[in-house]
Amino acid sequence: MDVVTYYRVSTTGQGQSGLGLAAQREAVRSFCSQRSCQVLAEYVEIESGGKNDRPELEKALHRAEVTGATLVVSKMDRLSRNVAFLAALQDSGAKFVAADMPEANELTIHILAAVAQAERKAISIRTKEALAAAKARGVTLGNPNGAAALRRAAKGNKAALGVIKGRADRYAAKVAREVTELQQDGCRSLRELRDGLNSRSIKTPRGGKWHAASVRNLLIRLDRLEASQ
């Protein structure tokens, strides 16, 4: 399993002396050793757990997202003690796990899934009841326009393509940071950028490895995004 590690201490003194940081590293090291994890990057933050504006955490989440890795912390409170922040993090789809309680992440997912399933069931019941009541009042159910409605529905394909394009644009914008850093390090050709992205374990939008052609498409998309701003 590929992982990105994140450590947080609350004071500058702790950050300089290593107090608290060593224990976090040991917990994460043990977790990664047991699961044969490959650590792609490490980030250390000196900030209170009550504050949510944390640049190193943002960098760690970004690296985890573009590499498809899992963010690993020693304890869940290293991410935040703010419940709303953790809920937003869960909603973002970020993969993260706490070394001291790895099952907590799975438990949370199961709880959310159970709530969603219960809500879907409730919506289904309410919809069936509403249709039955409408039919009892003499309302004609179904599509009265027949094929015309289906032709109009074809317009939905454009909307679907728009969604796919939007996702590709957002992912390209996230990878732009990595491309900029590689260019600053001297990578200029498509092959150099390809090798640089792959060496950083950055994934393509489909989760694969980069090729010169996919890097070219990425640069074209980034140029278009920059021109549209």
C-alpha positions in Angstrom: 0.0 0.0 0.0 1.3 3.4 -1.0 1.1 6.0 1.9 1.8 9.6 2.6 2.6 10.3 6.3 1.5 13.3 8.2 2.7 14.4 11.7 1.5 17.3 13.8 2.8 18.9 16.9 1.1 21.8 18.7 4.0 24.0 19.6 7.2 25.2 18.0 9.1 23.9 21.0 7.7 20.4 20.4 8.7 20.7 16.7 12.2 21.7 17.5 12.8 19.3 20.3 11.1 16.3 18.7 8.9 15.8 21.8 5.8 14.0 20.6 7.1 13.7 17.1 9.2 10.7 17.8 6.3 8.8 19.3 4.1 9.6 16.2 6.8 8.5 13.9 7.3 5.2 15.8 3.5 4.5 15.7 3.3 5.1 12.0 6.6 3.2 11.3 5.1 0.2 13.1 1.8 0.4 11.2 3.6 0.7 7.9 6.0 -2.2 8.7 3.1 -4.5 9.6 1.3 -3.7 6.3 4.4 -3.4 4.0 3.6 0.2 3.2 5.7 2.2 0.8 6.0 5.8 2.1 5.9 8.2 -0.8 6.2 11.5 1.2 6.3 12.8 4.7 4.9 16.1 6.0 5.3 17.7 9.5 3.1 20.5 10.8 3.5 22.7 13.9 -0.1 23.8 14.6 -2.9 23.5 17.1 -5.4 20.8 16.4 -8.3 23.3 16.7 -7.1 25.2 13.6 -8.1 24.0 10.2 -5.8 26.2 8.1 -2.8 23.9 7.8 -0.7 24.1 4.7 1.3 21.0 5.3 -1.9 18.9 5.7 -3.2 20.4 2.5 0.1 19.4 0.8 -0.1 15.9 2.3 -3.7 15.4 1.1 -2.8 16.7 -2.3 0.1 14.3 -2.7 -2.1 11.4 -1.5 -4.8 12.3 -3.9 -2.7 12.6 -7.0 -0.7 9.4 -6.2 -3.7 7.4 -5.1 -2.0 6.9 -1.8 -3.6 6.7 1.7 -2.8 9.4 4.3 -1.5 7.9 7.5 -1.4 9.6 10.9 -0.5 8.3 14.3 -3.8 9.3 15.9 -7.0 10.8 14.4 -6.6 13.9 16.6 -3.3 14.6 14.6 -5.6 15.5 11.7 -8.0 17.6 13.8 -10.0 17.8 17.0 -12.7 19.7 15.1 -15.6 17.3 14.3 -16.9 19.4 11.4 -13.4 19.4 9.8 -13.2 15.7 10.0 -16.7 15.3 8.5 -15.7 17.6 5.6 -12.5 15.5 5.1 -14.6 12.3 5.0 -17.0 13.9 2.5 -14.1 14.9 0.2 -13.4 11.3 -0.4 -9.8 11.5 0.9 -8.3 8.1 2.0 -6.9 8.4 5.5 -6.2 6.0 8.4 -5.0 6.4 12.0 -2.2 4.0 13.0 -3.5 3.4 16.5 -7.0 2.5 15.3 -6.9 1.6 11.6 -10.4 0.1 11.8 -11.9 3.5 12.7 -11.7 4.6 9.1 -13.6 1.5 7.9 -16.1 1.8 10.7 -16.9 5.4 9.7 -17.4 4.4 6.1 -19.8 1.6 7.2 -21.8 4.1 9.3 -22.0 6.6 6.5 -23.0 3.8 4.1 -25.7 2.6 6.5 -27.1 6.1 6.9 -27.1 6.6 3.1 -28.8 3.2 2.6 -31.5 4.0 5.1 -32.1 7.4 3.4 -32.3 5.8 0.0 -34.8 3.2 1.3 -36.9 6.0 2.9 -36.9 8.0 -0.4 -37.9 4.9 -2.3 -40.8 4.3 0.1 -41.9 7.9 -0.1 -41.8 7.9 -3.9 -43.9 4.7 -4.2 -46.4 6.1 -1.7 -46.6 9.4 -3.7 -47.1 7.6 -7.0 -49.8 5.4 -5.5 -51.6 8.4 -4.1 -51.4 10.2 -7.5 -52.7 7.2 -9.3 -55.6 7.0 -6.9 -56.5 10.6 -7.8 -56.6 9.7 -11.5 -53.2 11.2 -12.4 -51.8 9.6 -15.6 -48.4 8.1 -14.9 -45.6 7.6 -17.3 -44.3 9.8 -20.1 -47.2 11.2 -22.3 -44.7 12.5 -24.9 -43.2 9.1 -25.8 -40.2 9.2 -28.1 -40.1 13.0 -28.1 -39.1 12.9 -24.5 -36.4 10.4 -25.3 -35.0 12.7 -28.0 -34.9 15.5 -25.6 -33.2 13.2 -23.1 -30.3 12.8 -25.6 -29.4 16.3 -24.7 -28.4 14.9 -21.3 -25.3 13.4 -23.0 -23.9 16.8 -23.4 -24.4 17.4 -19.7 -22.7 14.1 -18.9 -19.7 15.0 -21.1 -19.6 18.3 -19.4 -19.3 16.6 -16.0 -16.4 14.4 -17.3 -14.6 17.4 -18.8 -15.0 19.2 -15.5 -13.5 16.4 -13.5 -10.6 16.2 -16.0 -10.0 19.9 -15.6 -10.0 19.8 -11.8 -7.6 16.9 -11.8 -5.3 18.6 -14.2 -5.3 21.7 -12.0 -4.2 19.6 -9.1 -1.4 18.0 -11.0 -0.3 21.4 -12.3 1.6 21.9 -9.0 3.7 18.8 -9.7 4.4 19.9 -13.3 5.5 23.3 -12.2 7.9 21.9 -9.6 9.4 19.5 -12.2 9.8 22.3 -14.7 11.6 24.4 -12.0 13.9 21.4 -11.4 14.8 21.5 -15.1 12.4 19.0 -16.7 11.4 20.5 -20.1 10.7 17.7 -22.6 7.6 15.5 -22.5 9.7 12.5 -21.6 11.4 14.3 -18.8 8.0 15.4 -17.4 6.7 11.8 -17.9 9.6 10.3 -16.0 9.3 13.0 -13.2 5.6 12.4 -12.7 6.0 8.6 -12.6 9.0 8.9 -10.2 6.7 10.8 -7.8 4.0 8.1 -8.2 1.6 10.7 -9.5 -1.3 8.9 -11.2 -3.1 9.8 -14.4 -6.8 10.7 -14.1 -7.5 7.0 -14.8 -5.0 5.8 -12.2 -2.3 4.7 -14.6 1.2 5.7 -15.5 2.1 8.7 -17.6 3.3 8.6 -21.2 4.6 11.3 -23.4 1.2 11.6 -25.1 -0.7 11.9 -21.9 1.7 14.5 -20.6 1.2 16.5 -23.9 -2.6 16.3 -23.4 -2.2 17.5 -19.8 -0.1 20.5 -20.9 -2.6 21.4 -23.6 -5.4 21.2 -21.0 -3.5 23.3 -18.6 -2.8 25.9 -21.3 -6.5 26.1 -22.1 -7.4 26.4 -18.4 -4.9 29.3 -18.0 -6.2 31.0 -21.1 -9.8 30.8 -19.9 -9.0 32.5 -16.6 
